[in-house]
Amino acid sequence: MAALAEDGWEVTAASRGGGRDDRWPQEVRTVAVDRDEPGALEETVGDGVDLLLDVTAMTAQHARQIAGLAGRIGSAVVLSSAAVYEDEKGRSFATQDRPDGWPRYPVPVPETYGTMDPGETYGARKVLIERELTALGDRLPVTMLRAGAVHGPYCRTPREAWLVKRWLDGRRVRVLAYGGRSRFHPVHVDNVAELVRLAARRPGSRVLNAADPEAPTVERIARLHDEVLGWECETVLLEGPPPAEAPMVGSTPWSLPHSLVLDMSAAERELGYRPVTTYEQSLPATLEWLTGELRGRDWREALPKMAAAYDPMGDLFDYAAEDRWLAAHRP
């Protein structure tokens, strides 16, 4: 919102609760909208707007909703996900629970790489949205942004919580699977905002990756947290995947057997994109916010969406299982 307002746009921020961020310029207006209520978004758009930014499109109905606004909006920028990609053997984030189901992507992944078929999984729904909206062409220019691992203040599923909670709990050791070499390309919200700002200036029907200038390994991410938090923590590197008898030991929200690194050259070429921050530069502000959210609270209460996403996989903070593994395997 701030990036668009500072670029001269008259901005109205629509959300279910109608709230605002204190960091936004005062001229940013707010309105409460439940987009799943029939006609609510259309009523908010009214006679028309020059730009629609949609960061919550998740279903085919949402895609049809945006398409139905063609002629009433000048262009749109819609958030997609790097989860759309599928490797040459049909593996994707949706096949991770199958034998040999982890995808092996090229490094880096360009936007021209294959995607899964439209369907009901998260990534497949994003593919459906991409295809329906980019097919509108000149009727409604839509830029789809395939975001990596989003980070920054106010994130509802902050991967950094895996490290911050351990620091708050006084843990002095951590285990990282895959030798700590996993890379899950992050993107800070300010870099997403810069891509939105540039795409708004240059409307077009396109799909672009959205990522930070670097994709640090999970071991590097952990070391950066140590520096910001003043944390003395031993890192134990586990070669290979988490142990079968304790599948959450060594597993972090960044832990992929094979790296996902996004190619940003198309955004640079088409939009003149240059990142406005890096993971390292942005981390202190993120951790200041996240520490305030987690200190003295049950993490599931503080971050319910993250709990809903990760609890089916196991306990992210099963220290007892980790201690048992360390006692048996620590060098």
N, C-alpha and C positions, 0 to 999 in steps of 0.2 A: 504494500500500500504506500509506504513512504517513498519508495523508488519512483513509482508512477506519479505521485503527487509532486515530488521534487522535479520531475520531468515536465511538469506543466499540465498534467491531466486533472480534471475534476473527478475525484474518486469517491465512490460510495462502496463501503465494505458491507457485504451481506453475509450473515451467518445465522445459524439457528437461534443463538442467544442474543444476537444484536450487539455484542460487546465491542470494545475497542482496546487497542494497545496504547498505553500511555506514551510510547515512543513515536506514535504517528503524528504527523502535523495536524494542527487543530482543524484545518479545513477539510480533513477527511470525514465524510458523513458516514453514519452507520444505520443499518436497518436489519430487523429480525426477519428472516425468511426460512421457511421449511421447504426446501426444493422438492420434497416428495409429496407435498400437498398440491393437489391438482390446481394449476393456474397460478401458483404463488410466484414462481420465478418470472413467468410471463408478465404478471402484474407489476413486478418490481422493475422490469425492463421498460415497461410502458411503451411510449411511442418510439423508443429506440435509444441506443447508446453506441458510441464509437468503438468500444472495446468491452468484451466480456472475458474475465479471467476466472477460470473454473479449476479449483484445486480439489474438488470433492467428487468428480465424475467417476462413478464406479460400475454403472450398469448400462445395459442397452437402452433402457428407458431414459437415462440421463443423456445418452447420445442423441436420441430422438428429440428430447426436449431442446437441446441446443440447436439441432438441425431445424427445428420448427421456428427458430428465431431468425432464420435467414431472411434478409430484407429489413430486419429491425436492428441488427447490430452490424457494425462495420467489419470487425474481425474478432477472432477469439484466440486465446491461449489456454490450453487445457493440459493439466498435469497427467502424464502417463507414468510408466515405470520401466526400469531396466529388466524387470521380471518377465517382460514379453519375449525375451530372446530364447531361442531353441537351438541346440547344437546340431551338427550334421547327423547324429544318431537319434534325433528326436528327444534328447534330454533337456530338461529345463528345471526351473525351481519347483515346478509341479510334480517332478518325478524323483525328488530327492529321497523319498522313503522307499524306493525300489532298489533291488540289487543292482549295483553299478549305475545308479540313477542320477548321480551328480553330473551336471553338464560340464563340458570342457570347451570353453570359449576361446577364440583367438585373443591375443593381447596386443593391442586393445581391440574392443568390439566396435565396428562401425555401424551406422544406422542401416546400411545395406545388408547386414547379416540377417539370417533367417529368424522368423518369429513363429511361435506356436499358432495353431489354428484357433479361431474364436471358440469360446466355450464358457464354462462356469467357474473355473479356478480364477484366482485374482489376476494373474498375468493374462490369461485367455480373455477375460472380460475387458482388460485394457486394450488388447489387440482389436477386439470388436469395436470399441469406441474409436480407436485410431482409424480403422478402415472406414467406418461410417462417416466420420467427420472430414477426413482428408478427401474423401470422394466428392464432397460438396464443391470443391474447386473454387471457381470465381463467385459462385453463389454465396459462399461464406468462407473466406480464407481462415484456416485454422492451423495454428502451430501447436503440435503435440510435443511436450518435453518429457523424454524418458529419464526420469530421475534415478540416481544411484541411491546410496544409503543416506537419507536426509538427516541432517544434524543442525543443532542450534537451539537457542532458548525457545521454550514453549512447545517443543516437539512432544507429541503424545506417546511415542515409542522410542525414547532416547537410548540408543545402544550404550552410550557412556554410563548409564546407570549400573551396568555390570561391574564397572570399575569403581564408580563413586560409592556405591553401597558397600563394597568390600573395604574401601578406605574408611568409611564411617564405622564399619563393624570391627575395625582394628586388625584385619587380616594382614599378615606379613608375608604371605606366599600366594602365588597364583600359578596355575598350570595352563599352558597354551598348547592346544593340539596342532597337528600339522607343522610342527617345528616353529610355530609363531609366524609362519610366512604367508598366512592367508591375507588376501587383499580383496576387500569388498568396497569398491570405489565410493567414497563419500561425496556428498554435495551439501554445502552450507546453504541455509535459506537465503542469505544475501546474494549468493551466486545464482540461485534460482531467480531471485528478484531481478538481477541484472539481465538474465536471459529474457525474462518477461518484458522488461523495459525496452530492450532492443527489438524483440519480435513485434511489440506494439508499434514501434516506429516503422517497421518494414513488414506489413501484413503479407502472408503467403500461406499456401497449403503445403505443409512440410512436417517432417518428424525429425527431431534433434535430440541427441543425448544431452544430459544435464549433469555435470560433475565438477568437482574441484580440480585444481591444476595438478594435484598429485594423488596417488592412491597408496597411502602408507600401509605397511604390513601391520597386523594386529600387535606384534611385538613392539613396533615403533609407536603405535597408538598408546599402548600401555606405558611406555617410557615417557611419552609426552604428558600423560596424566600424572606420573610420578613428579615431574618437574613442576607442574602447576600446583599440585596439592601438597608438595613437600613430603612425599610419601616414600619411605624406604621399604621396598617390597621385593622379595626374591621372585624371579621368574624361573619356573621349571618348564623346559621345552619338551613336549611329548611328540616324538616323531610318529607320524601317522595319525589316524583318527582317534577319537575318544575310545576308551576301552569298552568292550561289549558289556562287561559286568557293571559298569558305571558310566553310562552314555553321556552324562552331562559333565563329567570331569574333563577339563580342557576345552570344553565347548563354550564359545562366546558368541555374541550376536554378529560378529564379523567373521566367524570361523567357517571358511569354505575350503573344501579339499582342493579346488582349482579356482584360480583367481578370476574375478569379474572386474575388468578395467575397461572404462569407456573411452572411446575415441572422440575427442572434442574438436577435431579439425573442421568438421562441417559447420559447427556453430561459429567458429572463428572466421571461416570463409564467407558464410552467408549473412551473418549478422555483425561481423566485426567484434565478436565477443572476446573480452578479456576478463578473467576472474577478478573479483574485487577483494577476495580474501583467500586464505589457505586454511587447512585443518588446524595447523599449529597456531596461526594468528588468532583464529576465532575461538579456540578452546577455552581460554580463561573466562570469557563471558558465559559460555555454555555451562561450565562447571560451577560458576557462581550461582546461576539460576538453579541448576539441578541439585546442588547441595542444599539450597534453601527448601526445595521441594521434598527432599528425602529425609533431612535431619529430624530425628525424633518421631518419624511416621513409619507405619507399615508400607513397604514399597508398593504393594498391590493396591492399597488405598490411594497412594499418591499418583500411581501410574496404572490405572485400571485397564486402559487399552493395551499397554505393554504386557500386563499380566495375562490378559485374554489371548494374546498372540503367542506367548512363550510357555504358559503353563501346560498346554497339551504335550509339549516336548519333554517336560520334566522340570525339576526344581533348579532354577538358575543359580541358586545360592545354597546348594547342598554341601555345606562345609564338612559334615561328617563323612560323606562318601569321598570327598576330596582328601581328607586326612587319612582315611583308610588306604587309599591308593598311594598317597605319598609315603606312608609308613612301609608299604611293601615294595615300592619302586624308586623311591628317591635316591639319587646317586650318593 
